[in-house]
Amino acid sequence: MISMCVFHMYKMAVTRRNHRRSASEISDHFRFINEQSVEDITLEFFYKPHTLTLLVAALVATVYFAFAKTSETDNDGNIRNGLCCVVFFFLLISLLAFPNGPFTRPHPAVWRVVFGVSVMYMLFLVFALFQNYDDIRKIMFWFFPDLEANQPLEKEYAVNCSDITFERFWSHLDWFAFSHFFGWIVKAMMIRHWGILWTLSLTWELTEFAFIHLLPNFAECWWDALLLDFLICNGLGICLGLYLCKKLEITSFHWDSIRDIRSTSGKLKRAVLQFTPASWTQVRWLDPQSSYMRVIAVYIMIFITQLVELNTFFMKHIFLFAPDHPLCILRIVLICLMVTPVLRQYYSYVTDPACKRVGTQLWVFTAVTIIESLICVKCGLDLFAQTIIRNVVLWLLAQMLLTLICLYGIVLQTRKAGKVDMDKSRYTKKWVENSYVEEVNGLSPGGGRAEPPSPHRYNTRRRGMAGGDPN
């Protein structure tokens, strides 16, 4: 958080020194990442707020459940019903008042509700931060009574590492391995940069090695960590995710209105495609003109990503719930939904000099990550008292050094690719200019006498010269 604030102040200072933008420009850029609007609305019914209709329906439902579902003996059920009604009205308010965020598919209302749930989760974390460990456990038991009866059993992976058989290797390809693989596909489609993704993969393996003494679940056999995790789950997930990104980048997105489609199958196909992106652009976290502050911003993103994943393992280890428990799955799904607009807002803030404010989703997500870490530290003091400081210091230094080396290599490669593209552009421009001059003089580019050029070709090249760079 402090690093983000320092980066934010530095960026504002550099931007003001280079170019002083008007307040309207700043406001337009902030609205672009925080309140994206829908263009070419055809079904207006689904994009009107319907505030009065929604209010009447909500009040009718509230009156019914308040009088029909209230019990004179079941106090816990009354409290649950009341909390559900509070959540219901809060999400209604978020549906009407919260910003859309940077996305409009499948519908802006979906992302307003996601933002509303993330705000509620942040408020719950703030409340939990002021409770002790036993009280937090009681709250968890109240919402999930099965946690009190079923104690999770940690699966041991670092057992008989010399016993390498196909049957044992196949037994490790369980539901968790598939979720690991699918998670890296999602990460690849969100970040869309091979260098950053492989840096994340490598630094996470270092993170697991550094925190083995606190999280026994991190202990793995060498072949499990190298082959199953790093190469198969991480590597194949990254390759497949980037392949899908490449296919989406070259896809031509043209959306017809569902009213203009005649067939029923076409209407159904268009309705299903509503859950796909409206467009897909290639991201450039690091370009040939990247400053050192851009590299620092990417480093901050890598560190926050490591912290979010560490929170997942520390929370399930400290508060004793299994990885496949609905509480853990719901949190992971919520984090994924939160990260989707957050990464877009952070990318716009990092790469666009005119964007001087972070988006609201990014602000809430940063607060959620830090409060989760504080809760883990406060409720796991006995666990963190066993920390080997040397391991943590070496982990921080190794992660910083390795990340900087990887990012430096990415910057060099990006600048080299940009220089090659610039040389190709200059060569093409020079060739086109020489061809134009020779054809005007009646000569072919090879030196011989050319045929009289057609008016269409002559005019096309002339318009290219008059308009500047023909490329």
C-alpha positions in Angstrom: 0.0 0.0 0.0 2.8 2.4 0.9 4.6 1.5 -2.3 1.5 2.2 -4.3 1.1 5.6 -2.6 4.8 6.5 -3.3 4.4 5.4 -6.9 1.2 7.4 -7.2 2.8 10.6 -5.9 5.9 10.2 -8.1 3.7 9.6 -11.1 1.7 12.7 -10.4 4.8 14.8 -10.1 6.3 13.5 -13.4 3.0 14.0 -15.2 2.6 17.6 -13.9 6.2 18.4 -15.0 5.7 17.0 -18.5 2.2 18.1 -19.3 -0.4 19.9 -17.2 -3.8 18.3 -18.1 -7.1 19.9 -17.5 -9.5 18.7 -14.9 -12.0 17.4 -17.6 -9.3 15.2 -19.1 -8.5 13.7 -15.8 -12.2 13.1 -15.1 -12.7 11.5 -18.5 -9.8 9.0 -17.9 -11.1 8.2 -14.5 -14.6 7.6 -15.8 -13.2 5.3 -18.5 -11.7 2.9 -16.0 -14.3 3.3 -13.3 -17.7 3.9 -15.0 -17.5 2.3 -18.4 -20.7 2.9 -20.5 -22.5 0.6 -22.9 -22.4 1.6 -26.5 -25.2 0.8 -29.1 -27.9 -0.3 -26.7 -30.6 -2.2 -28.6 -32.6 -3.9 -25.8 -33.2 -0.8 -23.7 -35.3 -2.6 -21.2 -32.3 -4.4 -19.7 -30.3 -1.2 -19.4 -32.8 1.0 -17.7 -32.6 1.2 -13.9 -36.3 0.4 -13.1 -35.8 1.9 -9.7 -39.5 2.2 -8.6 -40.3 -1.4 -9.8 -37.3 -2.7 -8.0 -38.2 -0.8 -4.8 -41.8 -2.1 -4.8 -40.6 -5.7 -5.4 -38.0 -5.5 -2.7 -40.5 -4.1 -0.2 -43.1 -6.8 -1.0 -40.5 -9.6 -0.6 -39.2 -8.1 2.7 -42.7 -7.8 4.1 -43.5 -11.4 3.2 -40.3 -12.9 4.7 -40.4 -10.7 7.8 -43.9 -11.9 8.8 -43.9 -15.4 7.3 -40.4 -16.6 8.2 -40.0 -15.1 11.7 -39.9 -17.8 14.4 -40.6 -17.3 18.1 -38.1 -20.0 19.1 -35.4 -20.2 16.5 -33.3 -17.1 17.3 -30.4 -18.2 15.1 -32.7 -18.6 12.1 -34.2 -15.1 12.7 -30.7 -13.6 12.8 -29.7 -15.4 9.6 -32.9 -14.2 7.8 -32.2 -10.6 9.0 -28.6 -10.7 7.8 -29.7 -12.1 4.5 -32.2 -9.2 4.1 -29.4 -6.7 5.0 -27.2 -8.3 2.3 -30.1 -8.2 -0.1 -30.7 -4.5 0.3 -27.0 -3.7 0.2 -26.6 -5.5 -3.1 -29.7 -3.6 -4.4 -28.1 -0.3 -3.5 -24.8 -1.4 -5.1 -26.9 -2.4 -8.2 -28.3 1.1 -8.5 -25.5 3.3 -7.2 -22.1 1.6 -7.5 -19.9 2.2 -10.6 -19.8 -0.2 -13.5 -16.1 -0.6 -13.6 -14.0 -1.1 -16.8 -16.2 -4.0 -18.1 -19.8 -4.1 -19.5 -20.1 -7.8 -20.3 -22.2 -9.7 -19.7 -24.0 -6.7 -18.1 -22.8 -3.7 -16.0 -25.1 -4.8 -13.2 -23.0 -8.0 -12.8 -19.9 -6.0 -12.0 -21.8 -3.6 -9.8 -22.9 -6.6 -7.7 -19.4 -8.0 -7.7 -18.1 -4.7 -6.4 -20.9 -4.7 -3.8 -19.9 -8.1 -2.6 -16.3 -7.1 -2.4 -17.2 -4.0 -0.3 -19.2 -6.3 2.1 -16.3 -8.7 2.3 -13.9 -5.8 3.1 -16.3 -4.6 5.9 -16.5 -8.1 7.3 -12.7 -8.3 7.4 -12.6 -4.9 9.2 -15.0 -6.3 11.8 -13.1 -9.5 12.1 -9.8 -7.6 12.6 -11.2 -6.4 16.0 -12.1 -9.9 17.2 -9.9 -12.5 18.8 -9.2 -15.9 17.3 -11.9 -17.8 19.3 -14.6 -15.3 18.4 -13.7 -15.5 14.7 -13.9 -19.3 14.9 -17.4 -19.1 16.6 -18.6 -16.8 13.8 -17.3 -19.3 11.2 -19.0 -22.2 13.0 -22.3 -20.2 13.1 -22.2 -19.7 9.3 -20.7 -23.2 8.6 -21.6 -25.6 11.4 -19.7 -28.5 9.7 -16.4 -26.8 10.4 -16.7 -27.6 14.1 -17.2 -31.3 13.5 -14.8 -31.9 10.6 -11.2 -31.1 11.2 -9.2 -30.9 7.9 -6.4 -33.3 7.2 -3.5 -31.8 5.5 -2.3 -34.0 2.5 1.4 -34.8 2.7 3.3 -34.5 -0.5 6.9 -34.9 0.6 6.8 -38.6 1.5 9.0 -41.2 -0.1 10.3 -38.9 -2.7 12.6 -41.6 -4.1 9.6 -43.7 -5.0 8.8 -42.4 -8.5 6.2 -44.5 -10.2 3.6 -43.7 -12.8 0.8 -44.7 -10.5 2.0 -42.3 -7.8 2.6 -39.5 -10.3 -0.9 -40.1 -11.6 -2.4 -40.0 -8.1 -1.1 -36.4 -7.7 -3.1 -35.3 -10.7 -6.2 -34.8 -8.6 -8.9 -32.0 -8.4 -6.3 -29.7 -6.8 -3.9 -30.1 -9.7 -6.7 -29.4 -12.2 -7.7 -26.2 -10.3 -4.0 -25.2 -10.2 -3.8 -25.7 -14.0 -7.1 -23.8 -14.6 -6.0 -21.0 -12.3 -2.9 -20.4 -14.4 -5.0 -20.3 -17.5 -7.1 -17.5 -15.9 -4.0 -15.7 -14.7 -2.5 -15.8 -18.3 -5.7 -14.4 -19.8 -5.8 -11.6 -17.2 -2.1 -10.6 -17.3 -1.3 -11.5 -20.9 2.4 -11.2 -20.7 4.7 -14.3 -20.9 7.6 -12.7 -19.0 5.5 -11.6 -16.1 3.7 -14.9 -15.9 6.9 -17.0 -15.8 8.3 -14.6 -13.3 5.2 -15.2 -11.1 5.5 -18.9 -11.5 9.2 -19.0 -10.6 8.9 -16.7 -7.6 6.0 -18.6 -6.3 8.1 -21.8 -6.2 10.6 -19.8 -4.1 7.8 -18.6 -1.9 6.7 -22.2 -1.2 10.3 -23.2 -0.4 10.7 -20.2 2.0 7.6 -20.8 4.0 7.8 -24.6 4.4 8.6 -24.2 8.1 5.3 -22.4 8.6 3.1 -24.2 6.1 3.8 -27.9 6.0 1.5 -28.3 3.0 4.2 -26.5 0.9 6.7 -29.4 1.4 6.8 -31.4 -1.9 9.1 -33.8 -3.6 11.5 -32.4 -6.2 9.7 -34.1 -9.1 6.3 -32.8 -7.8 7.5 -29.2 -7.6 9.5 -29.2 -10.8 7.4 -31.4 -13.1 3.8 -31.4 -11.8 3.7 -27.8 -10.5 6.2 -25.7 -12.5 6.2 -27.4 -15.9 2.8 -29.1 -16.2 0.3 -27.0 -14.2 2.0 -23.6 -14.4 3.7 -24.0 -17.8 0.8 -25.6 -19.7 -1.6 -23.3 -18.1 0.4 -20.2 -19.2 0.9 -21.6 -22.7 -2.8 -22.4 -23.1 -4.0 -19.1 -21.6 -1.6 -17.0 -23.9 -2.7 -19.1 -26.9 -6.3 -18.2 -26.2 -5.3 -14.6 -25.8 -3.5 -14.7 -29.2 -6.6 -16.2 -30.9 -8.8 -13.5 -29.3 -6.4 -10.7 -30.4 -6.7 -11.7 -34.1 -10.5 -12.2 -33.9 -12.6 -9.6 -35.5 -15.3 -8.6 -33.1 -18.5 -7.5 -34.8 -21.7 -7.6 -32.7 -25.1 -7.6 -34.3 -28.2 -6.7 -32.4 -30.3 -9.6 -31.3 -33.2 -7.8 -33.0 -31.5 -8.0 -36.4 -31.0 -11.8 -36.1 -33.7 -13.7 -37.8 -33.2 -17.4 -36.7 -33.9 -18.7 -33.2 -30.6 -20.5 -33.1 -28.8 -17.2 -34.1 -30.6 -15.4 -31.3 -29.6 -18.1 -28.8 -26.0 -18.0 -30.0 -25.9 -14.2 -29.6 -27.3 -14.5 -26.1 -24.6 -17.0 -25.1 -21.9 -14.7 -26.7 -23.1 -12.0 -24.4 -21.0 -13.7 -21.7 -17.8 -13.3 -23.8 -15.7 -10.1 -24.0 -16.9 -7.3 -26.2 -13.4 -6.8 -27.5 -9.9 -8.0 -26.9 -6.9 -5.7 -27.0 -3.2 -6.6 -26.7 -1.7 -5.3 -23.5 1.8 -3.7 -23.2 2.9 -3.8 -19.6 6.5 -2.9 -20.8 7.2 -1.2 -24.0 10.4 0.2 -25.6 9.8 3.6 -23.9 9.1 2.1 -20.5 10.5 4.1 -17.6 12.0 2.6 -14.4 8.8 3.5 -12.6 6.9 1.2 -15.0 9.2 -1.6 -13.9 8.6 -0.8 -10.3 4.8 -0.9 -10.9 5.1 -4.3 -12.4 7.2 -5.5 -9.4 4.5 -4.2 -7.0 1.9 -6.2 -8.9 4.0 -9.4 -8.6 4.5 -8.8 -4.9 0.8 -8.2 -4.3 0.0 -11.4 -6.3 2.3 -13.4 -4.0 0.7 -11.8 -0.9 -2.8 -12.7 -2.1 -1.9 -16.4 -2.6 0.0 -16.5 0.7 -3.2 -15.2 2.4 -5.1 -18.2 0.9 -2.8 -20.8 2.5 -2.3 -19.0 5.8 -6.0 -18.4 6.3 -7.0 -22.1 5.7 -4.1 -23.2 7.9 -4.7 -20.8 10.8 -8.5 -21.1 10.8 -8.6 -24.8 10.1 -10.7 -25.4 7.0 -10.0 -27.7 4.1 -9.0 -26.4 0.6 -12.2 -27.9 -0.9 -14.5 -26.4 1.7 -17.2 -24.0 0.3 -15.7 -21.2 2.5 -12.3 -21.5 0.7 -13.9 -22.0 -2.7 -16.2 -18.9 -2.3 -13.3 -16.8 -1.3 -11.2 -17.9 -4.3 -14.1 -17.2 -6.7 -14.7 -13.8 -5.2 -11.0 -12.9 -5.4 -10.9 -14.0 -9.1 -14.0 -11.8 -9.8 -12.5 -8.9 -8.0 -9.1 -9.2 -9.7 -10.6 -9.1 -13.2 -11.6 -5.4 -13.2 -8.7 -4.6 -10.7 -6.0 -5.6 -13.2 -7.6 -3.6 -15.9 -7.7 -0.5 -13.7 -4.2 -1.0 -12.5 -3.0 -1.4 -16.1 -4.7 1.8 -17.1 -3.2 3.6 -14.1 0.3 2.3 -14.9 0.4 2.8 -18.7 -1.8 5.9 -19.2 0.0 9.1 -18.1 -3.4 11.0 -18.1 -4.9 8.6 -15.5 -3.9 10.0 -12.1 -6.4 8.2 -9.9 -6.8 4.5 -9.0 -10.1 2.9 -9.6 -12.5 2.1 -6.7 -12.2 -1.7 -7.3 -8.4 -1.4 -7.1 -8.7 0.6 -3.9 -11.0 -2.0 -2.2 -9.0 -4.9 -3.4 -5.8 -3.4 -1.9 -7.5 -2.9 1.4 -8.9 -6.4 1.3 -5.4 -7.9 0.7 -3.8 -5.9 3.5 -6.6 -6.6 6.1 -6.4 -10.3 5.3 -2.7 -10.3 6.0 -3.2 -8.4 9.3 -5.9 -10.9 10.4 -3.5 -13.8 9.7 -0.7 -12.1 11.6 -3.0 -11.2 14.6 -4.7 -14.6 14.9 -1.5 -16.6 14.1 1.0 -15.1 16.5 2.0 -18.5 17.8 2.6 -19.7 14.2 4.5 -16.6 13.1 6.6 -16.8 16.3 8.2 -19.9 14.8 9.3 -17.9 11.7 12.9 -18.3 10.7 13.8 -14.7 10.0 16.8 -15.8 7.8 14.5 -17.7 5.4 12.1 -14.8 5.1 14.9 -12.3 4.5 16.5 -14.5 1.9 13.2 -15.0 0.3 12.6 -11.3 0.0 16.1 -10.7 -1.4 15.9 -13.6 -3.8 12.4 -12.6 -5.0 13.5 -9.0 -5.5 16.7 -10.0 -7.3 15.0 -12.6 -9.5 12.1 -10.4 -10.4 14.4 -7.5 -11.3 16.5 -9.8 -13.5 13.5 -11.1 -15.3 12.0 -7.7 -15.7 15.3 -6.3 -17.0 15.4 -9.1 -19.6 11.8 -8.4 -20.6 12.7 -4.7 -21.0 15.7 -5.4 -23.1 13.8 -7.9 -25.3 10.9 -5.4 -25.7 13.3 -2.6 -26.6 15.0 -4.8 -29.1 11.7 -5.8 -30.7 10.6 -2.2 -30.8 13.9 -1.2 -32.5 13.4 -3.9 -35.1 9.9 -2.8 -35.8 11.0 0.8 -36.1 13.7 -0.1 -38.6 11.2 -2.1 -40.6 8.8 0.8 -40.6 11.6 3.3 -41.7 12.7 0.9 -44.5 9.1 0.4 -45.7 8.5 4.1 -45.7 11.7 4.9 -47.6 10.9 2.2 -50.2 7.4 3.6 -50.7 8.7 7.1 -51.1 11.3 6.1 -53.6 8.7 4.0 -55.5 6.4 7.0 -55.6 9.1 9.3 -57.0 10.2 6.8 -59.6 6.7 6.1 -60.8 5.9 9.9 -61.0 9.0 10.2 -63.2 8.0 7.3 -65.4 10.5 4.8 -64.0 10.0 1.5 -62.3 11.6 0.8 -58.9 14.1 -1.5 -60.6 15.5 1.2 -62.9 13.7 0.3 -66.1 11.0 2.1 -67.9 7.6 1.7 -66.1 4.2 1.5 -67.7 2.1 4.6 -67.3 0.6 4.3 -63.9 -3.2 4.1 -63.5 -4.9 7.1 -62.0 -6.1 5.0 -59.1 -2.6 3.9 -58.1 -1.1 7.4 -58.6 -3.9 9.0 -56.5 -3.5 6.4 -53.7 0.2 7.0 -53.3 -0.4 10.7 -53.5 -2.9 10.6 -50.8 -0.4 8.5 -48.7 2.3 11.1 -49.2 0.0 14.0 -48.5 -1.3 12.3 -45.3 2.1 11.7 -43.8 3.4 8.2 -43.1 1.7 5.8 -45.6 2.0 2.9 -43.1 
